[in-house]
């Protein structure tokens, strides 16, 4: 996504967030939506600030561009995703066992299914990558 | 894999920042390469060697034992 599109996307997110907050305030709806609207505004505002800085500051733009195409950064991102995957399986596996021992069947099923889903996604990804490379 | 990047770069009086800019990578990447914490892709290794006017073998020192890692 280029920077102009990102700026427009951020502005739309802010409008949507504001509409959500306003809608909840006017209708007295669930506070969960109020929180979501606020979070959307906060994230979009941050994106907008970074996007505007990217447009105005040449040094910052060069730094961001180099970081985006830097091969070590790409390697680190891939490693971080791999670690996050291992961590999710490990934590999910432990949680499954703990919930099984505690007799919390719903949570046990949820965590167990989550771990299975990650493993299935891993194998599908592996097979796709094996074909590609 | 060991390399002679720091030695060659310093002998040519090039700063890490300038070298990083010429290679299109971050200064941290150059630092990691020089300390041997990160091994470059073939493309980056080739660009580095070409920048110094050398062959890849002259810049990067391949050790047979590393092949098994």
Backbone of each chain as ProteinMPNN parsed JSONL, in Angstrom:
{"seq_chain_A": "XXXXXXXXXXXXXXXXXXXXXXXXXXXXXXXXXXXXXXXXXXXXXXXXXXXXXXXXXXXXXXXXXXXXXXXXXXXXXXXXXXXXXXXXXXXXXXXXXXXXXXXXXXXXXXXXXXXXXXXXXXXXXXXXXXXXX", "coords_chain_A": {"N_chain_A": [[0.85, -1.195, 0.0], [0.685, 2.162, -0.95], [1.903, 5.373, 0.363], [-0.008, 7.475, 0.181], [-2.449, 6.138, -0.134], [-2.457, 4.825, 2.299], [-2.713, 6.968, 4.041], [-5.269, 7.896, 3.357], [-6.742, 5.634, 4.036], [-6.294, 5.609, 6.805], [-7.592, 7.976, 7.543], [-10.223, 7.291, 6.878], [-10.594, 5.225, 8.7], [-10.511, 6.698, 11.084], [-12.835, 8.219, 10.82], [-14.748, 6.168, 10.783], [-14.31, 5.092, 13.35], [-15.017, 7.316, 14.902], [-17.706, 7.516, 14.19], [-18.634, 5.159, 15.267], [-18.197, 5.596, 18.029], [-19.817, 7.847, 18.406], [-22.295, 6.797, 17.666], [-22.72, 4.88, 19.69], [-22.801, 6.567, 21.9], [-25.08, 8.087, 21.331], [-27.107, 6.183, 21.135], [-26.842, 4.783, 23.426], [-25.598, 2.308, 23.515], [-23.7, -0.834, 23.758], [-20.799, -0.766, 25.833], [-18.565, -1.997, 24.928], [-18.368, -1.585, 22.178], [-17.894, 1.1, 22.23], [-15.322, 1.18, 23.294], [-14.001, -0.173, 21.244], [-14.348, 1.586, 19.122], [-12.921, 3.8, 20.099], [-10.359, 2.68, 20.242], [-9.904, 2.185, 17.555], [-9.816, 4.788, 16.549], [-7.536, 5.722, 17.906], [-5.448, 4.025, 16.93], [-5.605, 4.576, 14.174], [-5.06, 7.302, 14.192], [-2.407, 7.311, 15.026], [-1.241, 5.956, 12.841], [-1.761, 7.848, 10.914], [-0.214, 10.016, 11.793], [2.381, 8.904, 11.517], [2.327, 8.475, 8.774], [2.088, 11.083, 7.752], [4.45, 12.149, 8.658], [6.208, 10.579, 7.23], [5.728, 11.56, 4.704], [6.578, 14.213, 4.925], [9.179, 14.29, 6.028], [12.259, 13.718, 4.77], [14.538, 12.275, 5.624], [13.468, 10.521, 7.509], [11.772, 9.119, 5.814], [13.601, 7.815, 4.153], [14.84, 6.199, 6.04], [12.7, 4.533, 6.843], [12.099, 3.301, 4.402], [14.502, 1.922, 3.862], [14.544, 0.214, 6.036], [12.304, -1.308, 5.444], [13.062, -2.762, 3.182], [15.315, -3.995, 3.995], [17.288, -6.848, 4.248], [18.043, -8.217, 6.559], [16.175, -7.344, 8.415], [13.884, -8.467, 7.297], [14.527, -11.143, 7.635], [14.599, -11.224, 10.427], [11.937, -10.61, 10.994], [10.657, -12.87, 9.942], [11.779, -14.823, 11.6], [10.775, -13.972, 14.061], [8.016, -14.369, 13.682], [8.052, -17.15, 13.461], [8.944, -17.879, 16.035], [6.791, -16.843, 17.477], [4.83, -18.574, 16.587], [5.8, -21.076, 17.58], [5.655, -20.458, 20.298], [2.893, -20.038, 20.6], [1.866, -22.609, 20.132], [3.1, -23.974, 22.232], [2.175, -22.601, 24.577], [-0.574, -22.862, 24.156], [-0.804, -25.647, 24.2], [-0.047, -26.259, 26.85], [-2.063, -24.865, 28.201], [-4.269, -26.296, 27.303], [-3.852, -28.797, 28.547], [-3.934, -28.003, 31.253], [-6.576, -26.986, 31.467], [-7.928, -29.319, 30.912], [-7.276, -30.907, 33.115], [-8.478, -29.362, 35.093], [-11.074, -29.745, 34.436], [-12.474, -28.019, 32.787], [-14.304, -28.098, 30.295], [-15.15, -26.642, 27.965], [-13.214, -24.622, 27.597], [-10.977, -26.233, 27.395], [-11.53, -27.635, 25.034], [-11.579, -25.473, 23.27], [-8.922, -24.434, 23.435], [-7.458, -26.719, 22.696], [-8.44, -27.106, 20.075], [-7.507, -24.79, 18.943], [-4.713, -25.171, 19.015], [-4.547, -27.413, 17.337], [-5.476, -26.237, 14.973], [-3.41, -24.413, 14.421], [-1.323, -26.232, 13.962], [-2.305, -27.549, 11.699], [-2.392, -25.41, 9.898], [0.333, -24.899, 9.793], [1.307, -27.229, 8.498], [-0.029, -27.065, 6.06], [1.076, -24.666, 5.096], [3.739, -25.475, 4.953], [3.629, -27.477, 2.972], [2.74, -25.964, 0.782], [4.882, -24.153, 0.504], [6.885, -25.979, -0.018], [6.212, -26.857, -2.529], [6.499, -24.496, -3.909], [9.229, -23.723, -3.609]], "CA_chain_A": [[0.0, 0.0, 0.0], [1.54, 3.353, -0.936], [1.641, 6.242, 1.504], [-1.259, 8.236, 0.016], [-3.563, 5.229, 0.171], [-2.418, 4.574, 3.738], [-3.257, 8.172, 4.691], [-6.727, 7.884, 3.131], [-7.25, 4.52, 4.838], [-6.274, 6.054, 8.21], [-8.657, 8.97, 7.707], [-11.496, 6.544, 6.867], [-10.659, 4.52, 9.99], [-10.854, 7.69, 12.118], [-14.267, 8.546, 10.626], [-15.509, 4.991, 11.237], [-14.183, 5.046, 14.812], [-15.826, 8.414, 15.452], [-19.11, 7.139, 13.976], [-18.918, 4.102, 16.248], [-18.275, 6.241, 19.353], [-21.005, 8.711, 18.389], [-23.462, 5.913, 17.627], [-22.912, 4.301, 21.027], [-23.181, 7.674, 22.791], [-26.457, 8.52, 21.033], [-28.089, 5.106, 21.349], [-26.607, 4.143, 24.727], [-25.262, 0.907, 23.234], [-22.704, -1.576, 24.538], [-19.542, -0.033, 26.025], [-17.533, -2.716, 24.18], [-18.252, -0.89, 20.893], [-17.279, 2.397, 22.538], [-13.894, 0.888, 23.413], [-13.485, -0.525, 19.918], [-14.306, 2.833, 18.363], [-11.804, 4.592, 20.638], [-9.118, 2.019, 19.835], [-9.775, 2.404, 16.106], [-9.382, 6.184, 16.37], [-6.164, 5.858, 18.402], [-4.538, 3.352, 15.998], [-5.631, 5.311, 12.904], [-4.382, 8.589, 14.404], [-0.963, 7.009, 15.025], [-0.881, 5.671, 11.444], [-1.822, 9.121, 10.197], [0.962, 10.798, 12.205], [3.548, 8.299, 10.866], [2.179, 8.699, 7.33], [2.384, 12.492, 7.459], [5.893, 12.328, 8.877], [6.849, 9.913, 6.092], [5.589, 12.445, 3.544], [7.259, 15.5, 5.113], [10.566, 14.167, 6.482], [13.0, 12.876, 3.807], [15.421, 11.353, 6.356], [12.607, 9.484, 8.083], [11.295, 8.315, 4.681], [14.707, 6.94, 3.729], [15.031, 5.211, 7.113], [11.586, 3.577, 6.764], [12.254, 2.529, 3.164], [15.636, 1.0, 4.036], [14.094, -0.796, 7.017], [11.311, -2.171, 4.79], [13.673, -3.688, 2.22], [16.526, -4.556, 4.603], [17.116, -8.306, 4.294], [18.148, -8.702, 7.942], [14.874, -7.074, 9.042], [12.959, -9.494, 6.788], [14.924, -12.383, 8.31], [14.167, -11.115, 11.826], [10.463, -10.7, 11.027], [10.302, -14.284, 9.727], [12.144, -15.552, 12.818], [9.841, -13.576, 15.131], [6.758, -15.085, 13.417], [8.285, -18.566, 13.791], [8.951, -17.978, 17.504], [5.405, -16.619, 17.935], [4.137, -19.831, 16.293], [6.219, -22.074, 18.581], [5.109, -20.009, 21.589], [1.439, -20.263, 20.616], [1.628, -24.051, 20.281], [3.542, -24.348, 23.574], [1.239, -22.041, 25.568], [-1.876, -23.492, 23.903], [-0.707, -27.041, 24.663], [-0.07, -26.252, 28.328], [-3.414, -24.429, 28.608], [-5.183, -27.426, 27.041], [-3.656, -29.799, 29.615], [-4.413, -27.424, 32.52], [-8.048, -26.943, 31.44], [-8.404, -30.71, 30.954], [-7.157, -31.331, 34.514], [-9.468, -28.611, 35.879], [-12.412, -30.142, 34.008], [-13.149, -26.936, 32.065], [-14.393, -28.738, 28.969], [-15.262, -25.657, 26.871], [-11.9, -23.995, 27.387], [-10.089, -27.316, 26.964], [-11.837, -27.856, 23.608], [-11.177, -24.267, 22.529], [-7.452, -24.379, 23.352], [-7.026, -27.883, 21.905], [-8.765, -26.823, 18.67], [-6.581, -23.735, 18.512], [-3.401, -25.8, 18.762], [-4.714, -28.246, 16.126], [-5.584, -25.326, 13.824], [-2.062, -23.899, 14.128], [-0.551, -27.325, 13.37], [-2.819, -27.775, 10.332], [-1.906, -24.275, 9.091], [1.769, -25.108, 9.597], [1.522, -28.264, 7.484], [-0.465, -26.532, 4.753], [2.112, -23.704, 4.687], [4.94, -26.245, 4.604], [3.407, -28.139, 1.682], [2.693, -24.923, -0.26], [6.248, -23.651, 0.31], [7.664, -27.077, -0.609], [5.906, -26.837, -3.97], [6.986, -23.241, -4.486], [10.698, -23.693, -3.643]], "C_chain_A": [[0.89, 1.251, 0.0], [1.069, 4.331, 0.147], [0.331, 7.016, 1.395], [-2.477, 7.384, 0.359], [-3.637, 4.969, 1.674], [-3.011, 5.753, 4.505], [-4.782, 8.206, 4.566], [-7.379, 6.807, 3.997], [-7.324, 4.91, 6.317], [-7.4, 7.05, 8.477], [-10.03, 8.282, 7.755], [-11.681, 5.802, 8.197], [-11.062, 5.468, 11.114], [-12.346, 8.031, 12.039], [-15.136, 7.389, 11.132], [-15.501, 4.873, 12.764], [-15.057, 6.096, 15.468], [-17.318, 8.105, 15.327], [-19.546, 6.094, 14.998], [-19.118, 4.699, 17.644], [-19.56, 7.073, 19.456], [-22.286, 7.873, 18.44], [-23.77, 5.324, 18.996], [-23.395, 5.363, 21.998], [-24.663, 8.051, 22.576], [-27.487, 7.449, 21.363], [-27.953, 4.434, 22.71], [-26.321, 2.665, 24.587], [-24.169, 0.355, 24.13], [-21.378, -0.8, 24.629], [-18.379, -0.721, 25.286], [-17.28, -2.013, 22.841], [-17.622, 0.482, 21.057], [-15.756, 2.245, 22.605], [-13.275, 0.595, 22.056], [-13.352, 0.707, 19.036], [-13.133, 3.7, 18.78], [-10.459, 4.016, 20.187], [-8.843, 2.25, 18.347], [-9.26, 3.818, 15.823], [-7.91, 6.33, 16.764], [-5.159, 5.252, 17.406], [-4.443, 4.135, 14.688], [-4.908, 6.649, 13.038], [-2.867, 8.388, 14.393], [-0.467, 6.757, 13.598], [-0.804, 6.959, 10.64], [-0.589, 9.979, 10.512], [2.217, 10.259, 11.504], [3.522, 8.558, 9.35], [2.528, 10.121, 6.933], [3.868, 12.784, 7.641], [6.678, 11.72, 7.707], [6.83, 10.837, 4.871], [6.481, 13.684, 3.679], [8.764, 15.377, 5.372], [11.345, 13.178, 5.593], [13.901, 11.853, 4.514], [14.631, 10.177, 6.927], [12.124, 8.53, 6.976], [12.37, 7.324, 4.23], [14.915, 5.82, 4.755], [13.95, 4.115, 7.025], [11.726, 2.683, 5.534], [13.377, 1.5, 3.277], [15.222, -0.143, 4.958], [13.153, -1.809, 6.356], [11.966, -3.171, 3.842], [14.957, -4.33, 2.751], [16.361, -6.062, 4.794], [17.235, -8.878, 5.709], [16.823, -8.48, 8.679], [13.848, -8.115, 8.603], [13.235, -10.829, 7.465], [14.431, -12.378, 9.758], [12.651, -11.223, 11.955], [10.018, -12.157, 10.88], [10.606, -15.109, 10.976], [11.162, -15.257, 13.945], [8.492, -14.279, 14.947], [6.904, -16.559, 13.787], [8.253, -18.764, 15.307], [7.539, -17.801, 18.063], [4.585, -17.893, 17.715], [4.478, -20.905, 17.314], [5.595, -21.749, 19.929], [3.617, -20.296, 21.692], [1.12, -21.738, 20.829], [1.969, -24.492, 21.711], [2.535, -23.889, 24.64], [-0.142, -22.693, 25.41], [-1.904, -24.934, 24.402], [-0.79, -27.138, 26.167], [-1.472, -25.893, 28.822], [-4.421, -25.567, 28.41], [-5.097, -28.456, 28.17], [-4.231, -29.3, 30.942], [-5.943, -27.426, 32.569], [-8.644, -28.349, 31.48], [-8.39, -31.207, 32.408], [-8.234, -30.66, 35.382], [-10.919, -28.959, 35.501], [-13.196, -29.044, 33.306], [-13.253, -27.344, 30.591], [-14.425, -27.751, 27.802], [-13.904, -25.052, 26.531], [-10.888, -25.015, 26.875], [-10.268, -27.568, 25.462], [-11.348, -26.693, 22.753], [-9.657, -24.215, 22.336], [-6.918, -25.52, 22.486], [-7.269, -27.653, 20.417], [-7.824, -25.773, 18.101], [-5.215, -24.302, 18.148], [-3.469, -26.641, 17.486], [-4.759, -27.364, 14.873], [-4.207, -24.796, 13.427], [-1.222, -24.985, 13.443], [-0.985, -27.605, 11.929], [-2.319, -26.661, 9.4], [-0.419, -24.417, 8.789], [2.009, -26.111, 8.464], [1.085, -27.807, 6.105], [0.596, -25.56, 4.215], [3.357, -24.437, 4.212], [4.797, -26.872, 3.218], [3.38, -27.136, 0.526], [4.106, -24.425, -0.565], [7.142, -24.696, -0.354], [7.437, -27.122, -2.127], [6.557, -25.626, -4.638], [8.504, -23.223, -4.63], [11.265, -25.084, -3.861]], "O_chain_A": [[1.759, 1.384, 0.862], [0.013, 4.16, 0.756], [-0.367, 7.198, 2.393], [-3.402, 7.83, 1.038], [-4.721, 4.9, 2.253], [-3.722, 5.567, 5.493], [-5.492, 8.502, 5.527], [-8.424, 7.03, 4.61], [-8.294, 4.585, 7.001], [-8.076, 6.979, 9.503], [-10.886, 8.64, 8.564], [-12.782, 5.758, 8.746], [-11.85, 5.107, 11.988], [-13.028, 8.12, 13.06], [-16.132, 7.605, 11.822], [-16.526, 4.597, 13.387], [-15.747, 5.826, 16.452], [-18.098, 8.391, 16.235], [-20.66, 6.132, 15.52], [-20.071, 4.363, 18.348], [-20.284, 7.011, 20.45], [-23.23, 8.197, 19.16], [-24.926, 5.271, 19.415], [-24.279, 5.114, 22.818], [-25.393, 8.299, 23.535], [-28.593, 7.752, 21.811], [-28.798, 3.636, 23.115], [-26.738, 1.858, 25.418], [-23.765, 0.975, 25.114], [-20.898, -0.253, 23.636], [-17.339, -0.106, 25.048], [-16.134, -1.861, 22.418], [-16.92, 0.974, 20.173], [-15.006, 3.053, 22.056], [-12.172, 1.049, 21.751], [-12.378, 0.858, 18.299], [-12.434, 4.266, 17.939], [-9.548, 4.751, 19.803], [-7.705, 2.478, 17.939], [-8.391, 4.02, 14.975], [-7.132, 6.972, 16.059], [-4.151, 5.876, 17.077], [-3.353, 4.336, 14.153], [-4.224, 7.083, 12.112], [-2.132, 9.194, 13.822], [0.578, 7.266, 13.192], [0.082, 7.144, 9.806], [0.002, 10.586, 9.619], [3.016, 11.026, 10.967], [4.553, 8.824, 8.733], [3.178, 10.349, 5.914], [4.465, 13.554, 6.889], [7.679, 12.278, 7.259], [7.792, 10.889, 4.104], [7.064, 14.152, 2.701], [9.535, 16.254, 4.983], [11.125, 11.968, 5.652], [14.019, 10.711, 4.07], [15.045, 9.02, 6.849], [12.072, 7.315, 7.163], [12.088, 6.156, 3.963], [15.134, 4.662, 4.4], [14.252, 2.925, 7.121], [11.504, 1.474, 5.601], [13.229, 0.356, 2.848], [15.511, -1.311, 4.694], [13.193, -3.002, 6.658], [11.49, -4.298, 3.705], [15.607, -5.108, 2.053], [15.403, -6.506, 5.428], [16.614, -9.891, 6.028], [16.4, -9.321, 9.472], [13.046, -8.59, 9.407], [12.31, -11.557, 7.825], [13.916, -13.379, 10.256], [12.138, -11.839, 12.89], [9.126, -12.622, 11.59], [9.823, -15.973, 11.371], [10.763, -16.153, 14.689], [7.889, -14.734, 15.919], [5.988, -17.151, 14.358], [7.619, -19.693, 15.806], [7.133, -18.501, 18.99], [3.749, -18.251, 18.545], [3.591, -21.567, 17.853], [5.075, -22.627, 20.617], [3.13, -20.739, 22.733], [0.225, -22.085, 21.6], [1.24, -25.273, 22.323], [2.102, -24.673, 25.486], [-0.794, -23.033, 26.397], [-2.904, -25.387, 24.958], [-1.504, -27.982, 26.708], [-2.003, -26.526, 29.735], [-5.308, -25.776, 29.237], [-6.113, -28.925, 28.683], [-4.909, -30.034, 31.66], [-6.539, -27.814, 33.574], [-9.734, -28.551, 32.017], [-9.341, -31.834, 32.875], [-8.817, -31.282, 36.27], [-11.863, -28.523, 36.159], [-14.423, -29.104, 33.227], [-12.414, -26.986, 29.765], [-13.802, -27.991, 26.769], [-13.499, -24.976, 25.371], [-10.05, -24.703, 26.029], [-9.294, -27.696, 24.72], [-10.787, -26.882, 21.674], [-9.167, -23.984, 21.231], [-6.04, -25.317, 21.648], [-6.412, -27.965, 19.59], [-7.402, -25.847, 16.948], [-4.637, -23.962, 17.115], [-2.562, -26.591, 16.655], [-4.163, -27.694, 13.848], [-3.876, -24.736, 12.243], [-0.505, -24.713, 12.479], [-0.156, -27.861, 11.056], [-1.884, -26.918, 8.277], [0.039, -24.104, 7.69], [2.824, -25.863, 7.575], [1.732, -28.112, 5.104], [0.967, -25.617, 3.042], [3.957, -24.074, 3.2], [5.712, -26.812, 2.397], [3.91, -27.397, -0.554], [4.489, -24.288, -1.727], [8.031, -24.366, -1.139], [8.358, -27.392, -2.898], [7.082, -25.702, -5.749], [9.023, -22.766, -5.648], [12.483, -25.253, -3.918]]}, "seq_chain_B": "XXXXXXXXXXXXXXXXXXXXXXXXXXXXXXXXXXXXXXXXXXXXXXXXXXXXXXXXXXXXXXXXXXXXX", "coords_chain_B": {"N_chain_B": [[29.736, -17.902, 9.255], [32.835, -16.499, 8.574], [34.03, -13.168, 7.859], [35.638, -10.487, 5.983], [34.715, -7.948, 6.034], [34.686, -5.673, 7.805], [37.415, -5.149, 8.099], [38.207, -4.617, 5.421], [36.487, -2.509, 4.798], [37.328, -0.539, 6.652], [39.946, -0.208, 5.827], [39.554, 1.094, 3.486], [38.556, 3.414, 4.344], [35.825, 3.854, 4.756], [32.753, 4.792, 6.186], [30.468, 3.077, 8.401], [27.784, 3.897, 8.088], [27.748, 5.066, 5.538], [28.515, 2.928, 3.969], [26.403, 1.178, 4.474], [24.305, 2.645, 3.318], [25.089, 2.601, 0.653], [24.809, -0.084, 0.142], [22.168, -0.424, 0.475], [21.015, -1.257, 2.841], [20.316, -1.422, 6.431], [22.295, 0.321, 8.962], [22.62, -1.255, 11.176], [22.49, -3.789, 10.103], [24.892, -3.96, 8.706], [26.62, -3.795, 10.869], [25.919, -6.186, 12.194], [26.721, -8.015, 10.272], [29.464, -7.589, 10.234], [30.228, -8.4, 12.766], [29.667, -11.015, 12.588], [27.272, -12.054, 13.378], [25.161, -12.255, 11.702], [24.526, -13.834, 8.62], [24.886, -12.953, 5.236], [22.554, -12.842, 2.394], [23.028, -14.467, -0.786], [22.802, -12.538, -2.751], [23.272, -10.093, -1.402], [25.852, -10.577, -0.482], [27.182, -10.733, -2.89], [26.802, -8.129, -3.849], [28.245, -6.698, -1.932], [30.853, -7.701, -2.287], [31.297, -6.876, -4.922], [31.145, -4.131, -4.606], [33.47, -3.636, -3.196], [35.229, -4.31, -5.13], [36.106, -6.919, -5.333], [36.239, -10.569, -5.183], [33.635, -12.81, -4.056], [34.748, -14.846, -2.499], [37.052, -13.635, -1.576], [36.149, -11.849, 0.267], [34.344, -13.17, 1.954], [34.828, -15.823, 4.193], [34.611, -19.02, 3.836], [34.053, -21.857, 5.844], [34.599, -25.303, 5.999], [33.435, -26.856, 8.067], [31.201, -25.407, 8.793], [29.252, -26.042, 7.061], [27.77, -28.171, 7.924], [26.158, -27.168, 9.881]], "CA_chain_B": [[30.741, -17.656, 8.227], [33.643, -15.304, 8.864], [34.205, -12.285, 6.699], [36.648, -9.433, 6.139], [34.035, -6.691, 5.686], [35.136, -4.551, 8.642], [38.826, -4.883, 7.759], [38.278, -3.993, 4.086], [35.787, -1.209, 4.87], [38.175, 0.422, 7.363], [41.142, 0.065, 5.006], [39.141, 2.025, 2.429], [38.098, 4.642, 5.01], [34.377, 4.039, 4.558], [31.978, 4.699, 7.433], [29.381, 2.07, 8.365], [26.561, 4.531, 7.575], [27.869, 5.248, 4.082], [28.536, 1.591, 3.379], [25.028, 0.667, 4.572], [23.503, 3.364, 2.334], [25.484, 2.098, -0.678], [24.312, -1.461, -0.016], [20.705, -0.407, 0.59], [20.585, -1.944, 4.067], [20.473, -0.564, 7.607], [23.624, 0.29, 9.58], [22.624, -2.41, 12.089], [22.777, -4.989, 9.303], [26.342, -3.958, 8.469], [27.231, -4.126, 12.161], [25.711, -7.628, 12.439], [27.559, -8.753, 9.317], [30.869, -7.457, 10.631], [30.485, -9.189, 13.981], [29.402, -12.427, 12.263], [25.996, -12.523, 13.955], [24.21, -12.474, 10.605], [25.128, -14.182, 7.333], [24.082, -12.307, 4.188], [22.075, -13.638, 1.265], [23.994, -14.497, -1.89], [22.695, -11.268, -3.463], [23.972, -9.047, -0.645], [27.276, -10.937, -0.487], [27.679, -10.37, -4.219], [26.844, -6.656, -3.923], [29.34, -6.242, -1.069], [32.113, -8.042, -2.954], [31.423, -6.034, -6.114], [31.404, -2.769, -4.125], [34.895, -3.57, -2.829], [36.024, -4.7, -6.292], [36.724, -8.211, -5.009], [35.349, -11.717, -5.371], [32.963, -13.206, -2.806], [35.702, -15.657, -1.718], [38.042, -12.76, -0.939], [35.499, -11.118, 1.365], [33.719, -14.13, 2.877], [35.709, -16.973, 4.404], [33.785, -20.205, 4.08], [34.726, -22.963, 6.535], [33.933, -26.573, 5.679], [32.671, -27.35, 9.218], [29.951, -24.65, 8.902], [28.297, -26.635, 6.134], [26.932, -29.14, 8.645], [25.319, -26.473, 10.884]], "C_chain_B": [[31.509, -16.37, 8.563], [33.747, -14.434, 7.616], [35.205, -11.185, 7.027], [36.04, -8.049, 5.878], [34.594, -5.498, 6.471], [36.558, -4.131, 8.261], [38.929, -4.128, 6.415], [37.65, -2.601, 4.112], [36.681, -0.151, 5.522], [39.406, 0.791, 6.539], [40.819, 1.06, 3.889], [38.591, 3.328, 3.013], [36.618, 4.925, 4.825], [33.67, 3.883, 5.898], [30.863, 3.671, 7.265], [28.115, 2.638, 7.729], [26.592, 4.631, 6.054], [27.842, 3.903, 3.363], [27.122, 0.998, 3.358], [24.148, 1.314, 3.5], [23.811, 2.832, 0.92], [24.933, 0.696, -0.933], [22.788, -1.545, 0.074], [20.186, -1.194, 1.784], [20.776, -1.001, 5.255], [21.898, -0.682, 8.163], [23.743, -0.907, 10.533], [22.94, -3.706, 11.35], [24.278, -5.09, 9.039], [27.071, -4.35, 9.75], [27.11, -5.625, 12.45], [26.556, -8.484, 11.505], [29.009, -8.755, 9.796], [31.198, -8.283, 11.867], [30.182, -10.671, 13.763], [28.111, -12.964, 12.855], [24.982, -12.852, 12.866], [24.972, -12.785, 9.312], [24.26, -13.619, 6.213], [23.548, -13.291, 3.163], [23.152, -13.599, 0.183], [24.002, -13.141, -2.611], [23.463, -10.153, -2.74], [25.472, -9.31, -0.635], [27.906, -10.51, -1.819], [27.818, -8.85, -4.347], [28.015, -6.099, -3.12], [30.687, -6.482, -1.767], [32.356, -7.125, -4.15], [31.752, -4.586, -5.727], [32.885, -2.586, -3.793], [35.809, -3.908, -4.013], [36.745, -6.014, -6.066], [35.761, -9.346, -5.35], [34.717, -12.058, -4.016], [33.934, -13.976, -1.902], [36.74, -14.802, -0.998], [37.452, -12.036, 0.269], [34.945, -12.079, 2.417], [34.542, -15.406, 2.955], [34.87, -18.184, 4.806], [34.612, -21.29, 4.77], [33.907, -24.222, 6.352], [33.008, -27.037, 6.812], [31.309, -26.656, 9.333], [28.847, -25.247, 8.05], [27.306, -27.545, 6.852], [25.959, -28.483, 9.603], [23.899, -26.293, 10.388]], "O_chain_B": [[30.922, -15.313, 8.8], [33.576, -14.897, 6.488], [35.571, -10.977, 8.184], [36.752, -7.101, 5.546], [34.93, -4.462, 5.899], [36.865, -2.948, 8.119], [39.646, -3.134, 6.302], [38.182, -1.648, 3.543], [36.789, 0.974, 5.035], [39.854, 1.937, 6.546], [41.697, 1.776, 3.408], [38.206, 4.233, 2.272], [36.2, 6.08, 4.747], [33.954, 2.954, 6.655], [30.378, 3.422, 6.161], [27.451, 1.967, 6.939], [25.613, 4.328, 5.372], [27.235, 3.756, 2.302], [26.698, 0.4, 2.369], [23.348, 0.639, 2.852], [22.908, 2.643, 0.105], [24.631, 0.332, -2.07], [22.191, -2.584, -0.209], [19.077, -1.728, 1.761], [21.329, 0.089, 5.105], [22.611, -1.644, 7.88], [24.815, -1.495, 10.681], [23.575, -4.607, 11.899], [24.863, -6.169, 9.136], [28.019, -5.135, 9.722], [28.068, -6.258, 12.894], [27.048, -9.544, 11.893], [29.687, -9.782, 9.768], [32.306, -8.802, 12.002], [30.415, -11.49, 14.652], [27.869, -14.171, 12.845], [24.057, -13.634, 13.084], [25.93, -12.097, 8.958], [23.04, -13.784, 6.23], [24.019, -14.424, 3.066], [24.076, -12.787, 0.243], [25.053, -12.654, -3.028], [24.197, -9.381, -3.356], [26.271, -8.383, -0.764], [29.022, -9.993, -1.854], [28.809, -8.346, -4.875], [28.692, -5.164, -3.549], [31.539, -5.595, -1.829], [33.473, -6.656, -4.369], [32.519, -3.904, -6.407], [33.476, -1.541, -4.065], [37.03, -3.801, -3.902], [37.861, -6.208, -6.547], [34.621, -9.113, -5.752], [35.209, -11.642, -2.968], [33.941, -13.781, -0.687], [37.249, -15.185, 0.055], [38.18, -11.655, 1.186], [35.062, -11.834, 3.618], [34.906, -15.995, 1.937], [34.479, -18.338, 5.963], [35.723, -21.606, 4.343], [32.687, -24.222, 6.523], [31.922, -27.552, 6.55], [30.37, -27.222, 9.893], [27.663, -24.997, 8.277], [26.153, -27.674, 6.441], [25.037, -29.134, 10.095], [23.064, -25.731, 11.098]]}, "name": "protein", "num_of_chains": 2, "seq": "XXXXXXXXXXXXXXXXXXXXXXXXXXXXXXXXXXXXXXXXXXXXXXXXXXXXXXXXXXXXXXXXXXXXXXXXXXXXXXXXXXXXXXXXXXXXXXXXXXXXXXXXXXXXXXXXXXXXXXXXXXXXXXXXXXXXXXXXXXXXXXXXXXXXXXXXXXXXXXXXXXXXXXXXXXXXXXXXXXXXXXXXXXXXXXXXXXXXXXXXXX"}
